[in-house]
């Protein structure tokens, strides 16, 4: 049982009471955004910022991301349930920016500015020696969030199922009545941060057309072309004919028929042909 809860067992036991001296839970938000170098697209200038904030009065709540089932009507019968897919996970995280003890407000305002930057807005986009991104234009930074207890150990306040996810900030809701210091600056501000799971578009993933093309270019010199004739119009026949002169072998999973490049059927010419991806497995040098 947690040290924060004191329970008395037996008849007449009172409800659990919480120890007010228990250190507060907190969150750390870490975000980064980068732009590729023109000289080397595989490298990038990156800006990273982070802040730590107290946990708010409610726990993080996952509000979306479950299976989406649709119903297809069938005349005179029950409708059919069909899985339409899954939305990215959305999670609301209540937080509290607090500087009541020092009442300086500068650190609190700085952390809120970083939060605005993570959400794609704010004047931090115009600061720094290397300016990456623009407020209200282009992608906002990708965010990771962690929870920890008063001793600095990672806690389960952020559900373990989503510990490793990357997020974008899709919503901010601030308490309209923050506690302010004598000069009007905020010294306590409650807010709810809405995080949406980041799922990359195909054009930016490892399965993008540009990456597939790059892989094909790397393998281009590993394949050879062979003439197709009416007598040698299948992979097995070509291998049988070329094997004494070439170090090629037959792959059972390859295509059975090879079509000369630029034609729709096998003909009697000796035109050079380009093997299909499946057929290419047997044509390695």
Kinemage of the C-alpha trace (Angstrom):
@kinemage 1
@onewidth
@group {chain A} dominant
@subgroup {mainchain}
@vectorlist {calphas} color= white
{ca unk a 1} P 0.000 0.000 0.000
{ca unk a 2} L 1.284 3.444 -0.850
{ca unk a 3} L 2.708 5.481 2.002
{ca unk a 4} L 0.352 8.234 0.967
{ca unk a 5} L -2.693 6.267 2.136
{ca unk a 6} L -3.354 5.396 5.771
{ca unk a 7} L -6.036 2.763 6.276
{ca unk a 8} L -7.374 1.358 9.521
{ca unk a 9} L -8.734 -2.173 9.214
{ca unk a 10} L -11.471 -3.747 11.261
{ca unk a 11} L -14.961 -2.716 12.384
{ca unk a 12} L -15.619 0.990 12.235
{ca unk a 13} L -12.631 1.661 10.005
{ca unk a 14} L -12.713 5.131 8.518
{ca unk a 15} L -12.287 6.004 4.860
{ca unk a 16} L -8.695 6.220 3.578
{ca unk a 17} L -6.989 9.507 4.367
{ca unk a 18} L -4.216 10.947 2.222
{ca unk a 19} L -0.977 12.244 3.668
{ca unk a 20} L -0.690 15.910 2.585
{ca unk a 21} L 3.107 15.758 2.838
{ca unk a 22} L 3.358 13.239 0.000
{ca unk a 23} L 5.483 14.749 -2.822
{ca unk a 24} L 3.436 15.680 -5.891
{ca unk a 25} L 3.435 13.801 -9.167
{ca unk a 26} L 4.776 15.643 -12.187
{ca unk a 27} L 5.051 15.364 -15.964
{ca unk a 28} L 7.963 16.071 -18.238
{ca unk a 29} L 7.158 17.111 -21.801
{ca unk a 30} L 9.997 16.784 -24.318
{ca unk a 31} L 9.600 17.910 -27.928
{ca unk a 32} L 11.787 18.265 -31.005
{ca unk a 33} L 11.435 19.611 -34.531
{ca unk a 34} L 13.977 19.536 -37.351
{ca unk a 35} L 14.612 20.443 -40.972
{ca unk a 36} L 16.733 18.292 -43.336
{ca unk a 37} L 20.061 19.599 -44.559
{ca unk a 38} L 20.129 20.454 -48.261
{ca unk a 39} L 23.575 18.890 -48.552
{ca unk a 40} L 22.516 15.665 -46.814
{ca unk a 41} L 18.758 14.956 -46.510
{ca unk a 42} L 19.562 12.167 -44.069
{ca unk a 43} L 20.772 14.753 -41.524
{ca unk a 44} L 18.805 17.596 -39.957
{ca unk a 45} L 19.047 20.731 -37.853
{ca unk a 46} L 17.030 19.977 -34.718
{ca unk a 47} L 15.582 22.148 -31.971
{ca unk a 48} L 14.556 20.446 -28.721
{ca unk a 49} L 12.804 21.970 -25.740
{ca unk a 50} L 11.271 20.558 -22.562
{ca unk a 51} L 9.530 21.572 -19.364
{ca unk a 52} L 8.371 19.914 -16.161
{ca unk a 53} L 4.926 20.635 -14.726
{ca unk a 54} L 2.862 19.386 -11.784
{ca unk a 55} L 0.081 16.883 -12.373
{ca unk a 56} L -3.367 18.452 -12.329
{ca unk a 57} L -6.362 17.413 -10.280
{ca unk a 58} L -7.463 14.705 -12.719
{ca unk a 59} L -5.635 11.732 -14.165
{ca unk a 60} L -4.639 11.483 -17.847
{ca unk a 61} L -7.642 10.173 -19.770
{ca unk a 62} L -7.637 8.400 -23.127
{ca unk a 63} L -10.669 9.664 -25.036
{ca unk a 64} L -10.213 8.093 -28.470
{ca unk a 65} L -8.282 5.446 -30.348
{ca unk a 66} L -10.442 2.363 -29.981
{ca unk a 67} L -11.660 0.166 -32.816
{ca unk a 68} L -14.188 1.827 -35.133
{ca unk a 69} L -16.959 -0.515 -36.211
{ca unk a 70} L -19.444 0.416 -38.898
{ca unk a 71} L -22.751 -1.185 -39.813
{ca unk a 72} L -23.649 -2.239 -43.342
{ca unk a 73} L -27.380 -2.603 -43.862
{ca unk a 74} L -28.714 -5.869 -45.278
{ca unk a 75} L -32.324 -5.914 -46.498
{ca unk a 76} L -34.660 -7.888 -44.236
{ca unk a 77} L -31.727 -9.097 -42.086
{ca unk a 78} L -29.512 -7.850 -39.326
{ca unk a 79} L -26.884 -5.360 -40.379
{ca unk a 80} L -23.291 -6.534 -40.672
{ca unk a 81} L -20.561 -5.074 -38.469
{ca unk a 82} L -17.407 -4.157 -40.366
{ca unk a 83} L -14.157 -2.880 -38.898
{ca unk a 84} L -13.439 0.527 -40.449
{ca unk a 85} L -10.094 1.034 -38.763
{ca unk a 86} L -8.620 2.803 -35.771
{ca unk a 87} L -8.293 6.470 -34.940
{ca unk a 88} L -4.994 7.678 -33.449
{ca unk a 89} L -5.077 7.664 -29.658
{ca unk a 90} L -6.117 10.945 -28.047
{ca unk a 91} L -5.305 11.649 -24.398
{ca unk a 92} L -6.187 14.613 -22.167
{ca unk a 93} L -3.563 15.473 -19.541
{ca unk a 94} L -4.545 17.923 -16.755
{ca unk a 95} L -1.531 19.914 -15.511
{ca unk a 96} L -0.781 22.724 -13.063
{ca unk a 97} L 1.902 25.358 -13.622
{ca unk a 98} L 2.791 26.547 -10.135
{ca unk a 99} L 5.189 29.184 -8.793
{ca unk a 100} L 3.288 30.263 -5.691
{ca unk a 101} L 6.282 29.787 -3.390
{ca unk a 102} L 8.613 32.163 -5.237
{ca unk a 103} L 5.919 34.281 -6.915
{ca unk a 104} L 8.423 35.300 -9.567
{ca unk a 105} L 6.287 34.085 -12.464
{ca unk a 106} L 9.140 34.223 -14.995
{ca unk a 107} L 9.812 30.479 -14.944
{ca unk a 108} L 6.100 29.707 -15.164
{ca unk a 109} L 5.618 31.992 -18.164
{ca unk a 110} L 8.687 30.507 -19.854
{ca unk a 111} L 7.286 26.968 -19.478
{ca unk a 112} L 3.941 28.102 -20.907
{ca unk a 113} L 5.778 29.638 -23.870
{ca unk a 114} L 7.461 26.286 -24.480
{ca unk a 115} L 4.036 24.630 -24.346
{ca unk a 116} L 2.772 27.093 -26.968
{ca unk a 117} L 5.817 26.262 -29.110
{ca unk a 118} L 5.048 22.545 -28.835
{ca unk a 119} L 1.517 23.305 -30.056
{ca unk a 120} L 2.804 25.172 -33.111
{ca unk a 121} L 2.433 28.758 -31.914
{ca unk a 122} L 4.274 31.423 -29.965
{ca unk a 123} L 7.261 33.731 -30.268
{ca unk a 124} L 9.853 30.996 -29.621
{ca unk a 125} L 9.712 30.165 -33.339
{ca unk a 126} L 11.489 33.465 -33.990
{ca unk a 127} L 14.223 32.955 -31.392
{ca unk a 128} L 17.575 31.205 -31.464
{ca unk a 129} L 20.535 31.352 -33.841
{ca unk a 130} L 18.940 28.735 -36.136
{ca unk a 131} L 15.249 29.355 -36.714
{ca unk a 132} L 13.410 26.121 -37.432
{ca unk a 133} L 9.755 26.149 -38.387
{ca unk a 134} L 7.303 29.018 -38.205
{ca unk a 135} L 4.400 29.769 -35.899
{ca unk a 136} L 1.166 28.611 -37.486
{ca unk a 137} L 2.911 27.136 -40.556
{ca unk a 138} L 4.175 23.633 -41.196
{ca unk a 139} L 4.442 20.749 -38.771
{ca unk a 140} L 4.470 21.308 -35.035
{ca unk a 141} L 7.076 19.456 -32.927
{ca unk a 142} L 6.730 15.794 -32.003
{ca unk a 143} L 6.251 15.337 -28.258
{ca unk a 144} L 7.085 12.668 -25.706
{ca unk a 145} L 5.590 12.785 -22.214
{ca unk a 146} L 6.723 11.050 -19.025
{ca unk a 147} L 5.360 10.992 -15.483
{ca unk a 148} L 7.380 10.763 -12.295
{ca unk a 149} L 6.805 10.656 -8.568
{ca unk a 150} L 8.183 13.026 -5.963
{ca unk a 151} L 11.458 11.099 -5.814
{ca unk a 152} L 12.034 11.448 -9.568
{ca unk a 153} L 11.193 7.834 -10.415
{ca unk a 154} L 9.061 7.129 -13.471
{ca unk a 155} L 5.474 6.503 -12.413
{ca unk a 156} L 2.417 4.939 -14.025
{ca unk a 157} L 0.399 8.163 -14.073
{ca unk a 158} L 0.848 8.151 -17.839
{ca unk a 159} L -0.732 4.783 -18.774
{ca unk a 160} L 1.996 2.199 -19.508
{ca unk a 161} L 0.278 1.288 -22.799
{ca unk a 162} L 1.186 4.697 -24.253
{ca unk a 163} L 4.615 5.285 -22.689
{ca unk a 164} L 6.460 4.823 -25.984
{ca unk a 165} L 4.133 6.815 -28.255
{ca unk a 166} L 5.032 10.035 -30.008
{ca unk a 167} L 2.416 12.779 -29.877
{ca unk a 168} L 1.409 16.099 -31.316
{ca unk a 169} L -0.416 18.676 -29.215
{ca unk a 170} L -3.852 19.165 -30.750
{ca unk a 171} L -5.553 21.204 -28.030
{ca unk a 172} L -4.891 23.491 -25.051
{ca unk a 173} L -7.534 24.550 -22.536
{ca unk a 174} L -6.452 27.029 -19.830
{ca unk a 175} L -8.345 27.803 -16.632
{ca unk a 176} L -9.733 31.318 -17.216
{ca unk a 177} L -9.097 32.267 -13.581
{ca unk a 178} L -5.395 31.755 -12.852
{ca unk a 179} L -3.802 32.931 -9.618
{ca unk a 180} L -1.761 36.068 -10.301
{ca unk a 181} L 1.013 37.877 -8.485
{ca unk a 182} L 1.067 41.552 -7.450
{ca unk a 183} L 2.247 42.647 -10.900
{ca unk a 184} L -0.329 40.628 -12.859
{ca unk a 185} L 1.898 37.725 -13.844
{ca unk a 186} L 0.571 34.214 -13.362
{ca unk a 187} L 1.854 32.230 -10.398
{ca unk a 188} L -0.589 29.316 -10.729
{ca unk a 189} L -2.232 28.212 -13.961
{ca unk a 190} L -4.279 25.055 -14.484
{ca unk a 191} L -4.577 23.664 -17.996
{ca unk a 192} L -5.563 20.566 -19.936
{ca unk a 193} L -3.233 19.446 -22.720
{ca unk a 194} L -4.760 17.309 -25.475
{ca unk a 195} L -2.271 14.905 -27.055
{ca unk a 196} L -2.945 13.095 -30.324
{ca unk a 197} L -0.858 10.089 -31.325
{ca unk a 198} L 1.431 10.877 -34.248
{ca unk a 199} L 1.022 8.449 -37.162
{ca unk a 200} L 3.277 9.405 -40.062
{ca unk a 201} L 1.910 9.795 -43.583
{ca unk a 202} L 3.123 7.241 -46.177
{ca unk a 203} L 5.254 9.899 -47.866
{ca unk a 204} L 7.345 10.351 -44.709
{ca unk a 205} L 7.577 6.724 -43.625
{ca unk a 206} L 10.074 3.981 -44.327
{ca unk a 207} L 7.564 2.584 -46.819
{ca unk a 208} L 7.434 5.783 -48.883
{ca unk a 209} L 7.881 5.737 -52.656
{ca unk a 210} L 11.192 7.617 -52.375
{ca unk a 211} L 12.614 5.071 -49.933
{ca unk a 212} L 11.469 2.146 -52.077
{ca unk a 213} L 13.093 3.770 -55.104
{ca unk a 214} L 16.315 4.239 -53.133
{ca unk a 215} L 16.338 0.534 -52.245
{ca unk a 216} L 15.770 -0.445 -55.877
{ca unk a 217} L 18.680 1.742 -57.006
{ca unk a 218} L 20.948 0.048 -54.465
{ca unk a 219} L 19.993 -3.374 -55.871
{ca unk a 220} L 20.066 -2.377 -59.527
{ca unk a 221} L 23.504 -3.865 -60.254
{ca unk a 222} L 22.689 -7.191 -58.596
{ca unk a 223} L 20.546 -8.386 -61.506
{ca unk a 224} L 21.211 -9.415 -65.087
{ca unk a 225} L 19.061 -9.403 -68.210
{ca unk a 226} L 18.585 -12.390 -70.528
{ca unk a 227} L 17.080 -12.723 -74.031
{ca unk a 228} L 13.658 -14.312 -74.374
{ca unk a 229} L 12.852 -16.678 -77.237
{ca unk a 230} L 9.961 -18.982 -78.044
{ca unk a 231} L 12.091 -21.852 -76.793
{ca unk a 232} L 13.194 -20.072 -73.622
{ca unk a 233} L 10.105 -18.271 -72.396
{ca unk a 234} L 9.940 -19.354 -68.744
{ca unk a 235} L 12.317 -18.817 -65.861
{ca unk a 236} L 13.070 -22.522 -65.569
{ca unk a 237} L 13.937 -22.784 -69.286
{ca unk a 238} L 16.139 -19.702 -69.162
{ca unk a 239} L 17.995 -21.052 -66.128
{ca unk a 240} L 18.459 -24.438 -67.816
{ca unk a 241} L 19.812 -22.750 -70.945
{ca unk a 242} L 22.034 -20.176 -69.208
{ca unk a 243} L 23.238 -22.233 -66.229
{ca unk a 244} L 26.291 -23.734 -67.975
{ca unk a 245} L 27.511 -20.195 -68.779
{ca unk a 246} L 26.201 -18.200 -65.782
{ca unk a 247} L 26.079 -18.580 -62.006
{ca unk a 248} L 22.296 -18.341 -61.759
{ca unk a 249} L 19.871 -20.600 -59.985
{ca unk a 250} L 16.140 -21.253 -60.073
{ca unk a 251} L 13.891 -19.778 -57.392
{ca unk a 252} L 10.669 -21.738 -56.994
{ca unk a 253} L 8.788 -18.661 -55.754
{ca unk a 254} L 9.629 -16.593 -58.846
{ca unk a 255} L 7.222 -15.872 -61.684
{ca unk a 256} L 6.880 -18.621 -64.271
{ca unk a 257} L 6.558 -16.460 -67.392
{ca unk a 258} L 8.854 -13.594 -68.379
{ca unk a 259} L 7.517 -10.935 -70.723
{ca unk a 260} L 9.938 -8.861 -72.836
{ca unk a 261} L 10.050 -5.206 -71.836
{ca unk a 262} L 7.593 -3.061 -73.736
{ca unk a 263} L 5.383 -5.961 -74.877
{ca unk a 264} L 2.288 -7.586 -73.530
{ca unk a 265} L 3.148 -11.172 -74.376
{ca unk a 266} L 6.027 -13.553 -74.941
{ca unk a 267} L 7.159 -13.565 -78.557
{ca unk a 268} L 9.865 -15.139 -80.650
{ca unk a 269} L 12.265 -12.203 -80.647
{ca unk a 270} L 15.482 -12.029 -78.703
{ca unk a 271} L 14.578 -8.665 -77.206
{ca unk a 272} L 16.297 -7.744 -73.957
{ca unk a 273} L 13.852 -7.995 -71.063
{ca unk a 274} L 13.575 -6.574 -67.564
{ca unk a 275} L 12.669 -9.201 -64.949
{ca unk a 276} L 9.758 -8.575 -62.646
{ca unk a 277} L 10.618 -8.146 -58.917
{ca unk a 278} L 9.663 -11.761 -58.311
{ca unk a 279} L 11.649 -13.054 -61.286
{ca unk a 280} L 14.714 -11.038 -60.326
{ca unk a 281} L 15.427 -13.329 -57.386
{ca unk a 282} L 16.863 -15.938 -59.686
{ca unk a 283} L 18.849 -13.544 -61.839
{ca unk a 284} L 21.377 -12.434 -59.223
{ca unk a 285} L 24.988 -12.394 -60.335
